[in-house]
Amino acid sequence: MSPAGVARFRRPLIVAVAALMAAGVSPAASAPSGAPPAEVNPWGLMVKRESTRLLAVSSLSGAFWGVGERGGFMTSVDGKLWNRPRPFTDRTLYGVSFGDATTGVAVGEGGFIASTDDAGATWRAAKPPVTEDLRGVCFGSRNVGVAVGLRGVLLVSSDAGRSWSRKDLGVMESLMAVTMPSPKEAWVVGERGIILHSRDAGGTWTTERQPSAKWLYGVWFFGETGWAVGRDGLVLRYLMKKWEVIPVPGAIDSLYCVCGSSGDAVTVVGAGGKAWNTPDAGVTWTPRETGSREDLTGIAQTGKVAWAVGGENALLSSIDGGDAWATYSLENLPSYVAVSFVDDSTGWVVGRAGLIWNTRDGGRNWGQQDAGMRKDFHAVFAASRLLCFAVGESVIVKTDDGGLAWRRVWQEPPLTAAELEKPKALRKPPIVLNDIFFFDTRRGWAAGSEGVLLYTGNEGESWERLRTGFDRALYSVWFDSPSHGFIAAEDGRLYATDSGGRRWTAVSTGGGGEALRAIFFLDADRGWAVGDGGTILRTTDGGRVWKEMRVGGAVSLRDVCFVDRARGWVVGDRGVLLRTWDGGDTWSAEKPPVPTDFYGLWFVSPQLGWAVGDRGVILRYRPGGAG
């Protein structure tokens, strides 16, 4: 299909999915006689929102990764915003480590090992040489790493985790943690105070035991200075080539992990949400209130930014090296607001706080991409597997390499000196771009607040602001040819152009003035628009005459998509998902697997569609049952 055909058939839609009756859809919108027979729910949950308990966390160059129960896996590219891809296993994961920005390994119960070379977008399970639980893993370089586990299991990899060899040291104690302060050096701690040390990347090991024989659960090194923590508040420091006990006043329960910003400034965390930190190599310790009463089993730190894990549906964050802690609730998962697919395999979703995710395998795995901004995105449009655009507050970003790099191709000019002198409440508000549409890979339009309409004719490299003649917010834009198109506005009107967007005329729709949120045209004649108050408009003559109907009471309908003249979907607030099988004469409800608001929809074909929304949910549509 040509790019122009792709654009007309598939576009990002703002959607939601949940029970229609909860939104008060009237009986008049029930399924028509002769509608298709009941089938297995075609909407399946691809990214789930469920209880999560992370057990381990690691960091490298400002990025963080966490793993935990039931294959829980979360990533943060900047140490601020966390996202949760689809789990790549259902086993509990106890450790994760990255040797560089893209290459990492996760380990867990039953000897499970998986590796990634694309920053966690996809994972490959390795054939483990053991069946014991693996409790820790650390890579000192991209290729060289060590994993440890119960009953003396110690594994070494020299190929980035793809294969592993077991080291038989005659040790039967369970090994609980490992750290590699350099590509050659490794330290391991575990049951009954055992400490293992290697100076040749795991080739040979020396063994010693902490005199009290207490379990050690965590170990961390900074240069030549090391720290280990364990049962009954035990803290050890390694300095001048020997280990010594460092008392921590008030620490009487188990400590599970230790990390810091230097050999002197470290934080220890443990049972009951307890935490202490020291700025002076353990001379003084200060107890810190974390706000948690659950066991903290992992901590990672880059500079002053630290994250601790262990609580259910929550992480703890610190931006001052562990002095003060705040709770980061996993109930507040990111909102996905738009989705766009090029084909069955490749697509993007965007959302709040600069969120961009990409899949290359039909949604089985998702990888986070970074456009270098933290403001909300509102729409996304994928023109090819390599070319994609996203718009939001004051910005348009573009990738032409599949998302490896994003760059700003349009940005609102900065405020003038006169504007800056005004109080913030009186300054001109920023331009918010609400939608973007490409007719082909060269020609595209972006619409937003204050009547702003931008046009590009060179693949988005430069943008021209077109005069629309009005200052109301524009929510959606659609072109069925390079010259003929429509925009939907907050005043409940549609506006049409025959000049590529340089002149606009109001279209009489007979609507009640409710804001119109989205437009979709199947061809030059058949189009639909949806908006607030349950408004659905339909035209069969290219937009000259529109027929209005209302469904769902006062609910806002966010967008609409059709795959042929008969079959289409409309979605909106409070989880409304409507389906028509007769071109929009009548509508029926489809039940979603998760009752949450959705803000994006895209159909690749009559057999494959996507919906995204609040609380990190991504749904996939497949007739006959999804999964």
N, C-alpha and C positions, 0 to 999 in steps of 0.2 A: 504494500500500500504506500502511496506517495506521502511525503510529509504533510501536504495539504489535506489529504484524506484522513490521515491520522489525527490531525488537529480537529477536524470536524466531527470525528466519531468518538474521540476520547478526550476529555478535558477534566481538570481537577474540580471537584464539587465539594461544597461544604455540607456535611451530612451529620445525622445522628441516628442511632439504632436503639430502640427499646420497644416495649409493648405499646401498641397504638391506643388501646383502650385507656391506658393510664393518662393519655393526653386528651381524652374526651372526643375521639372521632365519632361522628354521628352515624347512625345506621344507614343513612343515605350513601355513605361511602363504602358500604359493604361490598363483598365480591360479587360480580355480575353472574347471572346464570350462564352456564356454558364456560365458566372459568376453568382453568386447569385443575385436575384432581389434586387433593392434598398430597404433598410430598415430604420427604425428610427435609428438615430445615436446611436451606441451602447456605445459610450464613454460618461460618465456622470461625472460632477464635484462633487467630494466629499468634498474637502476643497477649498474654494473659495478665490480669491483675489479680493476684492472690497473695496470701500470706508469705512473706519472705523473711528469712533469718540468714544474714550473711555471717560466716564464721571466720573468714580470713580476708585480708586486704593487703595489697602491695602497691608501690608507686615507683615511677621512673620519669624523670624529666618533667614533672608537673602533672603527669597523667596518673590516674588511679584505676585499679581493677579490684572487684570484690567477688567472692564466691561463697556458696553456702548450701543450705538444705535444699533437697529436691532439684539439684542442678541450678540453683540460683546463681545468676551471673549479672553483674552490673559494671558499667564503665563510666568514667568521667575523663574527658579529654583535657580539662582545665582545672580540675580540683574544685569546681563550683557546682556544676550541674551534672546530675547523675541520670543515666538512662539504662533501661533494662531490656536487652534483646531477648528473643525467644530462647529458652534454655536448650542447650545442645545435648543434655543428658538428664535423666531423672534421678541419678545417684547424688548422694550428698558429696559436696566438694569441700576439701579441708585446706587446700593451698593453691595459690596462683602466683606466677612470677613471669615477668617479661624481661628478656635479654636486651631488647631494643624496642623502639616505638611500635613495631608491628609484630614481633615474634615472641610468643608466649606459650606457657604450659600451665594446665590446671590438673590437679590430682585429687583423688577422693577414695570413697569406699570400694572395697573389693579389688584394689589394685588399679582402679580406673585412671587412665592418663589420656589427655587430649592436648593437641598442639594447634596453634594458629600462626599464620604468617601474614595476616591482613588485619592486625589490630583487633581480632576477636569477631570479625564479620562472619567467618566460617571456621569450623574446628574439625580436626581429624582425630579419631580415636586411635591410639597406638595399641599394639598387642602387648599387654603387660606380662612381664616375666613372673609376677607374683599374684596372689589372691588376697593378701593381707591389705587392710586399709592403709592408704598412704596419707600421712598427716602433715607433710610439709614439702615444699619444693622451692629451690632458688637457683637462678641462673646468674653466673658471674660475667657472662658475655652472651652474645647472640647464640652461640652453639653449645657452650659448656654449662651443664647444670647437674644438680644433685637432688634426688627425691628420697624421702625417708618415711618409714612406717612402722607398724606394729611388729613385734617379735624380731627386732633387729634388722628389718629390711632396709637396705641402703642401695640405691640405684644411681648409676651415672650415665649421662648422655653427652655425646660429643657432636650431635647433628641436630641441634635445636629441638630435641624432644621427640624426634620421629622414631628412634630406637633407643633401647636402654639395656645396660648390662648390670647384673647384680654383683655386689662385692660381698664375699663371705668373710666376715671378720671374726666369726666365732662369738658374736654378741647376740644374746637372746632378749635383752631389754628392749622395750618399745622405744623407738626414736620419734620424738615429737616435733622437732623444729630444726631447720637448717638455714644458714645464711652464708653468702659468698661475698666477702668484702673486695675480692679481686677475682680475675679469671682463673687464678691458680689456687687461691686459698679458700677453704671451706671449713665451717664449724657446725657440729651437730650436737644437740642435747636431747636428753630423754629420761627414761625411768631410772630410779635409784641414783640420780645424780650423775649419770654417765655423760661424758663429754668426749667427742671425737674431733680430731683435727687433721686436715690434709693440706699439704703445701704444693701438691702436683695435680690439681684439678680432679681429685678423687681417686687417683691411682693407688696411693698408699695412705694409711691412716694410723695415727697414734691414739691411744685410749687412756683417759684418766677418769677419776670419779671424785665428785664433790664429797667431802668428808661426812656430811650429815646424811648422805644417801637419800635426800629428798628428791622427788620428781622435779625435773626441769621442763617447762612448757614452752619457753620462748628464748630466742637468742638473736642478738643484733650487734653489728660492728660498724664503727666509723674509724677508718684507718687502722691503727694499731690498738685502739681502745675498744673493748667489747663489753657487752652486758648480757646477763642471763637471768631469767626469773622463773619461779616455781612455787611449789606448795608451801603453805604457811607463811606467805609473805616474803619468801626467800629472794634476795637480790644478790647477784654476784657481779663483780667488775673485773675485767681482764686488763691489767696494766703492767708494763715492764715484764711481760712474758709470764705472768702468773695470775691466778684467780684468787680473789679474796671476797669475803662476805661483807656487804655494805648494809648496815641496819637502816630500815625505813620505819620511823616511828608510826605506830598505829596500823601497820600492815600485818595482819594476822591470818587472813584468808589467802587462797591461792591467787597468784599473779600469773596471767597467761601470755602476756606479750609486752615487748619493750621496743621503743623506737625514739629517734630524736633528730636534732638538726646538727649536732656535733658530738664528739666523744664525751663532752662535759654536760651538755644540755639534753636530757632524756626524759621521757614520760613512760611510766609503767601503768598497765591497766589489768583488771582482774575481776574476781567474783563480786557479785552484787553491785556492779557499776562503779567500783572504786577506782580511783586514779591518783597518782602522785607524780610530781615532776621535780627535777633538780636542775639548777643552772650551773652548779659547781662540782660536777663529778661525784655527787652523792654526799658532799659535806652537809648540805641542808636539803630537806625535802618538804614540799608543801602539798597537803591533800587538796584535791580539786573536786568541786561538785560537778558531776557530769549530767545530772538530771535523770539518770537511768538507775534502775535497781536490778537490771538483768546482767548476767555475766558478760563482760567485754572480753572477747576471745582474740581480737586482732587489732592492730594499730599500724598505720603507715604515715609517713611524714615527708614532705618536700618543702624545704625552707621553713617558714612559719606555719604552713598549712598542714593540718593533720586530720585524719579520719579514723574513727574507731568503730568497730562492728561487734555484733553479738546480740543486739536487741531485736525483737520481732517487729518487722515493718518500720525499722528506724535505723539511721546511722547517726553518729555523733560527729560534729565538725568543730574544729578550732582554727582560728586564723592568727593566733598569737603564741604558737608553740606549745599549746596544751594548758595554758593558764585558765582560759574560759572556754566552755563547751556549749554548743547549741544542738538541738535535736533536728535532724533532717528526716522528716516523715516520708516513708515510702508510700503512704496513702496519697501524698501530693505528687503523684506521678505526672510526667509531662503531658500536656494537651497537644495532640496531633491535629492540625487544623486543615490540612490539604494533602492530597495524594495525586501522583501522576505516574502512569506506567507507559513505557514505550512498546513493550510486547509482553508475552507471558512471563518473562524472566526479570526484566530490568525496570525498576521503578524507584521513586523517591517519595518520602513523606517529610513535611515540614511542620513546625509548631512554635510554641512559645519559647522565648529566651534564646532565639537563634538556633533552634533545634533543626538538624537535617539528618535523616537516616536514608540509607540506600540498600536495596537488595538486588542481587544478581542471579538469584536462584528461585525466583517465584515466591519470595516471602518466607522461605524456610529459615533463612538467616538474614539479619539486618546489621549493618555497620554504620557507626556514627561518622559524620563528616563535619568539618568545621569551616564556616565561612568567615570567621574572625569577628563576629558580632553577637551581642546578647539581647538584642531587641527582638520583639515578636515578628515572626513571619506570618503572612496571611494567605499566600497562594504559591503554587509551584506549577511549572509547566516543563515537561520533558519533551524536547523536540527530536531527540535521537538517543542512542545509548551513551553518547558522549556529551551531548549538548542539553543543558538544563538551566532553567532560570527560577529564582525565588524572589518574592517581593514582600515588603513589610513596611515598617516605619522608616520613612525617609530614604529608602534604599532599594536598589535592584542588584542582585548578585548573580553571577554566571559561572558555570563550569563548562569547559569544552574538552575535558579529559575524563569524563565519567565521575567527577567528584573528587579526584585526587587533590585538586586545587580549585578554590573558589575565589573570585575577585569581584570587586564592586565596579559596576559599569554605569551606574547612575546613583547620585547622592544629592539630596536636597542641599542647595547652597546654604552656607552658614548665615546666622542672623546678622543683620546690619548692626552697626554701633548704636544706632538709635533704638533698635529693638532691645538690645542688651541692656540699655539704660532703664528700661521699663521694669516694674515688678514682674516676677514670673507669671503671676496670675493674669497679667495684661498683655503678655507677649503673644505673638502669632503662634498658634499651635503647629506642631510639626505635621508635614504631609504624611498620611498613612495610605499606602497603596494596598488595595483590597483584592485585586484580581489581575491576572496576566493571561494573555491569549496570543498564540502564534498561528497565523494562517499557513505559513510554511516556515522553513528554517530561517528565512531572511526577515520576513515582515511580521511585526508583533506590536501589541498595544498593552499598556498597563493603565488601570483606572483606580482612582482613590478619592480621598477627601477633598473638599473645597472645589469640586468639579475638575480635578486634575486628570488629564488624559495625556499619556506619553506615547510616542510612536518611534519605532526603529525600522530601518530598511536594510540594515547591515549586520544581521545576526546579533543584535543587541549590543554592539560595540559602542554606539552612541544613540542618544535618545533626544527627540524633539518634543517640546511641550506644545500640544495643540489647543487652540482656543475653543472651548465648548459653549461659552456664553452664559454659564450659570455656575454657582458656587456651592451647590449641594453635594453631598457625598455620593459617589458612584460605587456600587457594590459588585457589578459584574459587567464584563465586556465580551462580545462575540462577533465574529466576522465570518460570513459565508462566502465572501469573495474579497479580493484586495480592496474593493471600494465600498461594498455594502455590509453594514453591520449595525449592531444595537448595543446600547448600554442600559443598565437597570439602575435606578436611583432611589434615594431615601424618600423622595416625595411620592413614591408609588407610581411613577411614570416610567415608560420606556421611551428612549430617544433613538431615532434612526438616522443613518447617514448613507449617502451615495457617493461621498467624496473621500473615502478613506479616513474619515474622522475629522475633516476640516470644517464641515458644516453639519448641524444637527437640527432635527425637527421632532417635536413632541408627537408621540403616537397615542391616539385615543384607544384606551383599553377597556374603559367601562369599570375600572376597578374603584375601590373605595378609598384610595389614597394611602394604603398601607405600604410601607417600604418594600421594594422588590429586591430580593437578595441574589437571584441567579437567573441566567438565561441558558437555554440549550436549543440548538437547531440540529435536526437530523439531516436536513437537506435544505434547498433554497426555499421550500414552501412550508415545511412542518417544523414548528418551534414551540417551546414551552417556557414559561417564566414562573417563578415561585417567590413567595415573600411572607411578610408578617400577616397575622390574623388568619392563617390557614389558606392564603390566597394561592390559587393555581390558575394561570392563564394559558390558553392554547390558541395557536393560529395554524391554518392550513393553506394560507394564501401569501406566504412570505412576509407576514407581519402587518398587512393592511387592516385586517379585522381580527380581533381577539375575543375569545369566549372565556368568561370567568366562572369559576366554581370555588367553593370554600369547603375545607375539611379541617378537622382537628380543633375547632373552636378558635381560641385566641393564640394558638401555638404558632411560632415563627417557623416557616419552612425555609430551609437554608439552601437547598439546591435540588437539581433535577437532572436525570440522565436517561436517555432512551438508546436502545440497541437496534431497534427497527421500528416500523410504523405502529406496531401494537404494544411492544413490551418496553416498560419504563419504570423508573423509581423516583420517588420524591422523599426527601428526608428533612428533619428539622429538630427543633428544640424538644426537650423532655423525651428524647428517645424515639421520636416518630420515624417509622419506616413504612412507606406506602408503596404498593406495587399495582401497576395496571397491566392488563393483558388486552385492552381494547383501545389503545391510543390515548387514554385519559378520560374516557367517558365515565368510568367507574374506577374506584380504587379499593384495594384490600390491604389488610395489615400483615406484615411479616414479623415474626417474633425473633428478636435477636438473642444470642446466647448470653449477652451481658447487658443489663439495663443501665446504660450510661449515655450521655450525650456524645454524639459524633459530629465531626465538622469537615469531613472530606470523603468523597466518593469518586470512583473511577471504574469504568467498565472497559476491559480490553476486548471482550467479545461477549456474545450472549451466554457463554459458559463460564466466564471468569470476570469477577469484579472485586473491588476493594472498598472498604469503609474504615475511616480512622476517626478517633475522637478523644474524649477526656480520659484521664487516668491511665494513659499509656496503652489504650486498646486499639488493636488493628484486627479487622474482620476480613475474611475472604468469602466471596460468593461462588458456589459451585452447585449447579442443579444436581439433585440426586443425593445430596449430602456433602458437607464440607468437613475438612479435618486437617 
